[in-house]
Amino acid sequence: MRIWKIATALTLIAAAGAFAYFRGDPQLLAGLLSKPADAAVEPAPMQAMPVPVTGVVKKTIPIYLDYAARTEAIRGVALQAKVSGYILGQPAIDGADVKRGDLLYRIDPRDYQAVLAQVQAQTERDQASLDYAKANLDRGSDLTKTGFLSKDSFQQRASAVAQGEATVVAGKAAIQAAEINLGYTVIKAPFDGRLGRNQAPVGTLINVGGAALNTLMQISPIYVTFAPSEAELVLIQKAKAEGPVTAEVTVPGDQGPPRKGELTFLDNQVDHTTGTIIARATIANEDLSLLPGQYVNIRLLVGERPDSLMVPQVALGSNQLGKFVYVVDQGKVGMRLVDLGPTEGSLISVTKGIAEGDQIISGNLQKIGPGMPVTPMSVPES
């Protein structure tokens, strides 16, 4: 009861205060008393938000196919010795870039020099014996005509000449073999390339057919191998039929310009387990920066797409329905779901969802939504 009395007193005080406030303006007081209690208050109109807009760009763009790839040496050999002996020297250091014919290893040649001298001396002796046998045969020919030499003795002299000639031929072959073996005591680069890590230090005794001394890889030019799909193979073959297919190779993390090359190989069958085919491009690699087995990215130029509609990539939004852009539609925000194509610089092509005359909203995307009033502000083209 006491609480009810207090509430009634407060209500009377408030009414008295209101009467005192509106006493100076009876019309205002009458209007307030005549207004229905449940009348809705009209909200203030929403102000249009200024947004930057850009027009749709129409242009011809290149069509690229991008792949992850690996580099591969055009030629690589394991350097092995064809003769036994001690390693005397390695003129080219580990990892050196060498030219064809450069000396890489020297093997102790003394044993092979001695063998060569021996067979040369033996051949010279056999040649002297042959010369004597030929002279003896010439004399026997005259004696046979006069009857002073029997035919059997003459035939023996002729046989000696034939045997001597064969012996000299064998001796010359032995000299050639000894020279070849002596030549094997120096190992030279069969082509331009880069040496690997040495496996036979100076003083090592090596044997024929033993472990490799080192490896030599040709890295300029170099192959880049990748695997297009069956669907992409059609585009590549069409482009290849029209002329050389340009390739650009980039290394992940490298900010330099891409390395240029050309598609040079398509395998003769598709792998039925993966649905891909082995392809290869040849890159000049003049700076020798690419190494065999390195992971790279490769891009093939397989054609052009005329009249492509391009929008800024920053204008793209994404939701559960896919990619979209906002456009200015009769002073309000309109949302367009889009299908995307290739990119070119800061622009991306849209294959479906926009028209050439659309105004694309390229800023304040987080502050707007479909149906909101906006004021477009043109953004100058960069």
QUITA-V661304 format. One record per residue. N is the residue number from 1. RES is the residue in three letters. SS is DSSP state (@ for helix, = for strand, . for the rest). PHI is phi in whole degrees, 0 to 359 (none if undefined). NEAR is the number of other ideal C-beta (glycine too) atoms within 10 Angstrom. Layout:
# QUITA-V661304
n=N res=RES ss=SS phi=PHI near=NEAR
n=N res=RES ss=SS phi=PHI near=NEAR
This chain:
# QUITA-V661304
n=1 res=MET ss=. phi=none near=4
n=2 res=ARG ss=@ phi=293 near=5
n=3 res=ILE ss=@ phi=296 near=7
n=4 res=TRP ss=@ phi=295 near=8
n=5 res=LYS ss=@ phi=296 near=8
n=6 res=ILE ss=@ phi=296 near=9
n=7 res=ALA ss=@ phi=297 near=9
n=8 res=THR ss=@ phi=294 near=10
n=9 res=ALA ss=@ phi=295 near=10
n=10 res=LEU ss=@ phi=297 near=9
n=11 res=THR ss=@ phi=296 near=10
n=12 res=LEU ss=@ phi=295 near=10
n=13 res=ILE ss=@ phi=296 near=10
n=14 res=ALA ss=@ phi=295 near=10
n=15 res=ALA ss=@ phi=296 near=10
n=16 res=ALA ss=@ phi=296 near=10
n=17 res=GLY ss=@ phi=296 near=10
n=18 res=ALA ss=@ phi=297 near=12
n=19 res=PHE ss=@ phi=297 near=10
n=20 res=ALA ss=@ phi=295 near=9
n=21 res=TYR ss=@ phi=289 near=11
n=22 res=PHE ss=@ phi=271 near=16
n=23 res=ARG ss=. phi=296 near=9
n=24 res=GLY ss=. phi=285 near=8
n=25 res=ASP ss=. phi=224 near=11
n=26 res=PRO ss=@ phi=298 near=9
n=27 res=GLN ss=@ phi=294 near=8
n=28 res=LEU ss=@ phi=298 near=11
n=29 res=LEU ss=@ phi=293 near=15
n=30 res=ALA ss=@ phi=294 near=11
n=31 res=GLY ss=@ phi=296 near=11
n=32 res=LEU ss=@ phi=294 near=11
n=33 res=LEU ss=@ phi=287 near=8
n=34 res=SER ss=@ phi=277 near=7
n=35 res=LYS ss=. phi=284 near=9
n=36 res=PRO ss=. phi=301 near=6
n=37 res=ALA ss=. phi=290 near=4
n=38 res=ASP ss=. phi=260 near=5
n=39 res=ALA ss=. phi=294 near=7
n=40 res=ALA ss=. phi=281 near=6
n=41 res=VAL ss=. phi=270 near=5
n=42 res=GLU ss=. phi=289 near=6
n=43 res=PRO ss=. phi=287 near=6
n=44 res=ALA ss=. phi=289 near=6
n=45 res=PRO ss=. phi=299 near=7
n=46 res=MET ss=. phi=288 near=8
n=47 res=GLN ss=. phi=283 near=8
n=48 res=ALA ss=. phi=288 near=13
n=49 res=MET ss== phi=273 near=13
n=50 res=PRO ss== phi=289 near=12
n=51 res=VAL ss== phi=225 near=22
n=52 res=PRO ss== phi=285 near=16
n=53 res=VAL ss== phi=231 near=21
n=54 res=THR ss== phi=228 near=23
n=55 res=GLY ss== phi=280 near=14
n=56 res=VAL ss=. phi=284 near=18
n=57 res=VAL ss== phi=267 near=17
n=58 res=LYS ss== phi=249 near=11
n=59 res=LYS ss== phi=202 near=13
n=60 res=THR ss== phi=270 near=9
n=61 res=ILE ss== phi=238 near=20
n=62 res=PRO ss== phi=286 near=13
n=63 res=ILE ss== phi=256 near=16
n=64 res=TYR ss== phi=246 near=15
n=65 res=LEU ss== phi=241 near=20
n=66 res=ASP ss== phi=249 near=13
n=67 res=TYR ss== phi=216 near=20
n=68 res=ALA ss== phi=277 near=11
n=69 res=ALA ss== phi=214 near=22
n=70 res=ARG ss== phi=231 near=15
n=71 res=THR ss== phi=279 near=21
n=72 res=GLU ss== phi=211 near=16
n=73 res=ALA ss== phi=291 near=19
n=74 res=ILE ss== phi=293 near=16
n=75 res=ARG ss== phi=220 near=12
n=76 res=GLY ss== phi=210 near=16
n=77 res=VAL ss== phi=227 near=16
n=78 res=ALA ss== phi=266 near=12
n=79 res=LEU ss== phi=279 near=20
n=80 res=GLN ss=. phi=235 near=15
n=81 res=ALA ss=. phi=274 near=21
n=82 res=LYS ss=. phi=258 near=13
n=83 res=VAL ss=. phi=224 near=18
n=84 res=SER ss=. phi=272 near=16
n=85 res=GLY ss== phi=157 near=20
n=86 res=TYR ss== phi=269 near=15
n=87 res=ILE ss== phi=287 near=20
n=88 res=LEU ss== phi=266 near=15
n=89 res=GLY ss== phi=190 near=13
n=90 res=GLN ss=. phi=229 near=20
n=91 res=PRO ss=. phi=299 near=12
n=92 res=ALA ss=. phi=265 near=20
n=93 res=ILE ss=. phi=284 near=9
n=94 res=ASP ss=. phi=302 near=12
n=95 res=GLY ss=. phi=77 near=10
n=96 res=ALA ss=. phi=284 near=14
n=97 res=ASP ss== phi=273 near=13
n=98 res=VAL ss== phi=239 near=19
n=99 res=LYS ss=. phi=256 near=10
n=100 res=ARG ss=. phi=301 near=11
n=101 res=GLY ss=. phi=93 near=10
n=102 res=ASP ss=. phi=293 near=15
n=103 res=LEU ss== phi=285 near=14
n=104 res=LEU ss== phi=254 near=21
n=105 res=TYR ss== phi=220 near=22
n=106 res=ARG ss== phi=237 near=17
n=107 res=ILE ss== phi=254 near=25
n=108 res=ASP ss=. phi=308 near=17
n=109 res=PRO ss=. phi=266 near=18
n=110 res=ARG ss=@ phi=297 near=12
n=111 res=ASP ss=@ phi=299 near=16
n=112 res=TYR ss=@ phi=281 near=21
n=113 res=GLN ss=@ phi=294 near=14
n=114 res=ALA ss=@ phi=294 near=12
n=115 res=VAL ss=@ phi=297 near=17
n=116 res=LEU ss=@ phi=297 near=20
n=117 res=ALA ss=@ phi=298 near=12
n=118 res=GLN ss=@ phi=294 near=13
n=119 res=VAL ss=@ phi=288 near=20
n=120 res=GLN ss=@ phi=295 near=16
n=121 res=ALA ss=@ phi=294 near=11
n=122 res=GLN ss=@ phi=298 near=15
n=123 res=THR ss=@ phi=291 near=19
n=124 res=GLU ss=@ phi=298 near=13
n=125 res=ARG ss=@ phi=295 near=13
n=126 res=ASP ss=@ phi=295 near=20
n=127 res=GLN ss=@ phi=293 near=16
n=128 res=ALA ss=@ phi=295 near=12
n=129 res=SER ss=@ phi=296 near=16
n=130 res=LEU ss=@ phi=294 near=20
n=131 res=ASP ss=@ phi=300 near=13
n=132 res=TYR ss=@ phi=296 near=13
n=133 res=ALA ss=@ phi=296 near=19
n=134 res=LYS ss=@ phi=293 near=15
n=135 res=ALA ss=@ phi=295 near=12
n=136 res=ASN ss=@ phi=295 near=16
n=137 res=LEU ss=@ phi=291 near=18
n=138 res=ASP ss=@ phi=298 near=11
n=139 res=ARG ss=@ phi=295 near=11
n=140 res=GLY ss=@ phi=296 near=20
n=141 res=SER ss=@ phi=296 near=13
n=142 res=ASP ss=@ phi=291 near=10
n=143 res=LEU ss=@ phi=291 near=14
n=144 res=THR ss=@ phi=294 near=16
n=145 res=LYS ss=@ phi=296 near=10
n=146 res=THR ss=@ phi=269 near=7
n=147 res=GLY ss=. phi=88 near=7
n=148 res=PHE ss=. phi=278 near=10
n=149 res=LEU ss=. phi=228 near=16
n=150 res=SER ss=. phi=287 near=12
n=151 res=LYS ss=@ phi=296 near=9
n=152 res=ASP ss=@ phi=294 near=7
n=153 res=SER ss=@ phi=294 near=13
n=154 res=PHE ss=@ phi=295 near=17
n=155 res=GLN ss=@ phi=295 near=12
n=156 res=GLN ss=@ phi=296 near=13
n=157 res=ARG ss=@ phi=294 near=20
n=158 res=ALA ss=@ phi=295 near=16
n=159 res=SER ss=@ phi=296 near=12
n=160 res=ALA ss=@ phi=298 near=17
n=161 res=VAL ss=@ phi=296 near=19
n=162 res=ALA ss=@ phi=297 near=12
n=163 res=GLN ss=@ phi=295 near=14
n=164 res=GLY ss=@ phi=296 near=20
n=165 res=GLU ss=@ phi=297 near=15
n=166 res=ALA ss=@ phi=296 near=12
n=167 res=THR ss=@ phi=296 near=17
n=168 res=VAL ss=@ phi=294 near=19
n=169 res=VAL ss=@ phi=299 near=12
n=170 res=ALA ss=@ phi=296 near=14
n=171 res=GLY ss=@ phi=296 near=20
n=172 res=LYS ss=@ phi=295 near=15
n=173 res=ALA ss=@ phi=295 near=12
n=174 res=ALA ss=@ phi=295 near=17
n=175 res=ILE ss=@ phi=298 near=19
n=176 res=GLN ss=@ phi=298 near=12
n=177 res=ALA ss=@ phi=296 near=13
n=178 res=ALA ss=@ phi=294 near=19
n=179 res=GLU ss=@ phi=293 near=15
n=180 res=ILE ss=@ phi=296 near=13
n=181 res=ASN ss=@ phi=298 near=17
n=182 res=LEU ss=@ phi=295 near=19
n=183 res=GLY ss=@ phi=294 near=14
n=184 res=TYR ss=. phi=289 near=17
n=185 res=THR ss=. phi=283 near=20
n=186 res=VAL ss== phi=241 near=15
n=187 res=ILE ss== phi=248 near=22
n=188 res=LYS ss== phi=247 near=15
n=189 res=ALA ss=. phi=289 near=20
n=190 res=PRO ss=. phi=284 near=14
n=191 res=PHE ss=. phi=198 near=15
n=192 res=ASP ss=. phi=294 near=16
n=193 res=GLY ss== phi=181 near=25
n=194 res=ARG ss== phi=236 near=20
n=195 res=LEU ss== phi=286 near=22
n=196 res=GLY ss=. phi=261 near=17
n=197 res=ARG ss=. phi=270 near=8
n=198 res=ASN ss=. phi=294 near=20
n=199 res=GLN ss=. phi=247 near=16
n=200 res=ALA ss=. phi=220 near=21
n=201 res=PRO ss=. phi=297 near=9
n=202 res=VAL ss=. phi=303 near=12
n=203 res=GLY ss=. phi=99 near=9
n=204 res=THR ss=. phi=287 near=15
n=205 res=LEU ss== phi=273 near=12
n=206 res=ILE ss== phi=248 near=20
n=207 res=ASN ss=. phi=235 near=10
n=208 res=VAL ss=. phi=296 near=11
n=209 res=GLY ss=. phi=77 near=9
n=210 res=GLY ss=. phi=280 near=14
n=211 res=ALA ss=. phi=295 near=12
n=212 res=ALA ss=. phi=293 near=14
n=213 res=LEU ss=. phi=283 near=23
n=214 res=ASN ss== phi=189 near=20
n=215 res=THR ss== phi=235 near=17
n=216 res=LEU ss== phi=231 near=22
n=217 res=MET ss== phi=241 near=19
n=218 res=GLN ss== phi=274 near=21
n=219 res=ILE ss== phi=240 near=24
n=220 res=SER ss== phi=218 near=17
n=221 res=PRO ss== phi=289 near=17
n=222 res=ILE ss== phi=222 near=26
n=223 res=TYR ss== phi=272 near=22
n=224 res=VAL ss== phi=235 near=27
n=225 res=THR ss== phi=254 near=17
n=226 res=PHE ss== phi=212 near=23
n=227 res=ALA ss== phi=224 near=17
n=228 res=PRO ss== phi=289 near=23
n=229 res=SER ss== phi=277 near=14
n=230 res=GLU ss=@ phi=299 near=13
n=231 res=ALA ss=@ phi=296 near=8
n=232 res=GLU ss=@ phi=287 near=17
n=233 res=LEU ss=@ phi=301 near=16
n=234 res=VAL ss=@ phi=299 near=12
n=235 res=LEU ss=@ phi=296 near=16
n=236 res=ILE ss=@ phi=293 near=18
n=237 res=GLN ss=@ phi=296 near=14
n=238 res=LYS ss=@ phi=297 near=12
n=239 res=ALA ss=@ phi=294 near=19
n=240 res=LYS ss=@ phi=293 near=14
n=241 res=ALA ss=@ phi=292 near=8
n=242 res=GLU ss=@ phi=272 near=10
n=243 res=GLY ss=. phi=152 near=7
n=244 res=PRO ss=. phi=301 near=11
n=245 res=VAL ss=. phi=262 near=24
n=246 res=THR ss== phi=284 near=17
n=247 res=ALA ss== phi=236 near=26
n=248 res=GLU ss== phi=237 near=18
n=249 res=VAL ss== phi=242 near=23
n=250 res=THR ss== phi=234 near=16
n=251 res=VAL ss=. phi=257 near=16
n=252 res=PRO ss=. phi=306 near=9
n=253 res=GLY ss=. phi=89 near=5
n=254 res=ASP ss=. phi=272 near=13
n=255 res=GLN ss=. phi=270 near=6
n=256 res=GLY ss=. phi=285 near=9
n=257 res=PRO ss=. phi=293 near=8
n=258 res=PRO ss=. phi=292 near=16
n=259 res=ARG ss== phi=270 near=23
n=260 res=LYS ss== phi=270 near=12
n=261 res=GLY ss== phi=198 near=23
n=262 res=GLU ss== phi=213 near=13
n=263 res=LEU ss== phi=293 near=23
n=264 res=THR ss== phi=236 near=16
n=265 res=PHE ss== phi=205 near=12
n=266 res=LEU ss== phi=232 near=15
n=267 res=ASP ss=. phi=296 near=13
n=268 res=ASN ss=. phi=266 near=7
n=269 res=GLN ss=. phi=203 near=7
n=270 res=VAL ss=. phi=264 near=15
n=271 res=ASP ss== phi=289 near=12
n=272 res=HIS ss=. phi=291 near=8
n=273 res=THR ss=. phi=281 near=6
n=274 res=THR ss=. phi=245 near=10
n=275 res=GLY ss=. phi=70 near=13
n=276 res=THR ss== phi=236 near=18
n=277 res=ILE ss== phi=230 near=19
n=278 res=ILE ss== phi=281 near=15
n=279 res=ALA ss== phi=232 near=24
n=280 res=ARG ss== phi=212 near=18
n=281 res=ALA ss== phi=244 near=27
n=282 res=THR ss== phi=250 near=16
n=283 res=ILE ss== phi=245 near=24
n=284 res=ALA ss=. phi=299 near=13
n=285 res=ASN ss=. phi=52 near=21
n=286 res=GLU ss=. phi=295 near=9
n=287 res=ASP ss=. phi=275 near=9
n=288 res=LEU ss=. phi=60 near=12
n=289 res=SER ss=. phi=278 near=14
n=290 res=LEU ss=. phi=273 near=21
n=291 res=LEU ss=. phi=240 near=13
n=292 res=PRO ss=. phi=303 near=16
n=293 res=GLY ss=. phi=86 near=10
n=294 res=GLN ss=. phi=276 near=17
n=295 res=TYR ss== phi=278 near=10
n=296 res=VAL ss== phi=220 near=22
n=297 res=ASN ss== phi=246 near=17
n=298 res=ILE ss== phi=234 near=26
n=299 res=ARG ss== phi=231 near=18
n=300 res=LEU ss== phi=255 near=26
n=301 res=LEU ss== phi=268 near=16
n=302 res=VAL ss== phi=246 near=22
n=303 res=GLY ss== phi=158 near=14
n=304 res=GLU ss== phi=226 near=10
n=305 res=ARG ss== phi=238 near=14
n=306 res=PRO ss== phi=283 near=8
n=307 res=ASP ss== phi=54 near=9
n=308 res=SER ss== phi=279 near=20
n=309 res=LEU ss== phi=269 near=21
n=310 res=MET ss== phi=245 near=22
n=311 res=VAL ss== phi=228 near=25
n=312 res=PRO ss== phi=295 near=19
n=313 res=GLN ss=@ phi=295 near=14
n=314 res=VAL ss=@ phi=291 near=12
n=315 res=ALA ss=@ phi=276 near=22
n=316 res=LEU ss=. phi=283 near=18
n=317 res=GLY ss== phi=238 near=15
n=318 res=SER ss== phi=215 near=8
n=319 res=ASN ss== phi=215 near=9
n=320 res=GLN ss=. phi=293 near=4
n=321 res=LEU ss=. phi=271 near=8
n=322 res=GLY ss== phi=131 near=12
n=323 res=LYS ss== phi=276 near=16
n=324 res=PHE ss== phi=210 near=17
n=325 res=VAL ss== phi=229 near=23
n=326 res=TYR ss== phi=265 near=26
n=327 res=VAL ss== phi=232 near=23
n=328 res=VAL ss== phi=272 near=17
n=329 res=ASP ss== phi=236 near=15
n=330 res=GLN ss=. phi=55 near=6
n=331 res=GLY ss=. phi=80 near=11
n=332 res=LYS ss== phi=233 near=14
n=333 res=VAL ss== phi=280 near=19
n=334 res=GLY ss== phi=244 near=16
n=335 res=MET ss== phi=253 near=19
n=336 res=ARG ss== phi=237 near=18
n=337 res=LEU ss== phi=288 near=14
n=338 res=VAL ss=. phi=229 near=22
n=339 res=ASP ss== phi=255 near=12
n=340 res=LEU ss== phi=254 near=16
n=341 res=GLY ss== phi=238 near=17
n=342 res=PRO ss== phi=292 near=17
n=343 res=THR ss== phi=258 near=13
n=344 res=GLU ss== phi=211 near=16
n=345 res=GLY ss=. phi=65 near=10
n=346 res=SER ss=. phi=272 near=10
n=347 res=LEU ss== phi=255 near=20
n=348 res=ILE ss== phi=225 near=22
n=349 res=SER ss== phi=278 near=20
n=350 res=VAL ss== phi=242 near=24
n=351 res=THR ss== phi=270 near=13
n=352 res=LYS ss== phi=200 near=11
n=353 res=GLY ss=. phi=122 near=19
n=354 res=ILE ss=. phi=227 near=18
n=355 res=ALA ss=. phi=243 near=10
n=356 res=GLU ss=. phi=297 near=10
n=357 res=GLY ss=. phi=270 near=8
n=358 res=ASP ss=. phi=294 near=21
n=359 res=GLN ss== phi=262 near=18
n=360 res=ILE ss== phi=270 near=24
n=361 res=ILE ss== phi=281 near=24
n=362 res=SER ss=. phi=246 near=19
n=363 res=GLY ss=. phi=207 near=18
n=364 res=ASN ss=. phi=58 near=14
n=365 res=LEU ss=@ phi=295 near=16
n=366 res=GLN ss=@ phi=282 near=7
n=367 res=LYS ss=@ phi=255 near=10
n=368 res=ILE ss=. phi=237 near=18
n=369 res=GLY ss=. phi=206 near=10
n=370 res=PRO ss=. phi=305 near=11
n=371 res=GLY ss=. phi=90 near=10
n=372 res=MET ss=. phi=287 near=15
n=373 res=PRO ss== phi=286 near=14
n=374 res=VAL ss== phi=221 near=22
n=375 res=THR ss== phi=247 near=12
n=376 res=PRO ss== phi=289 near=17
n=377 res=MET ss== phi=234 near=12
n=378 res=SER ss== phi=292 near=10
n=379 res=VAL ss=. phi=252 near=15
n=380 res=PRO ss=. phi=296 near=5
n=381 res=GLU ss=. phi=290 near=7
n=382 res=SER ss=. phi=274 near=7
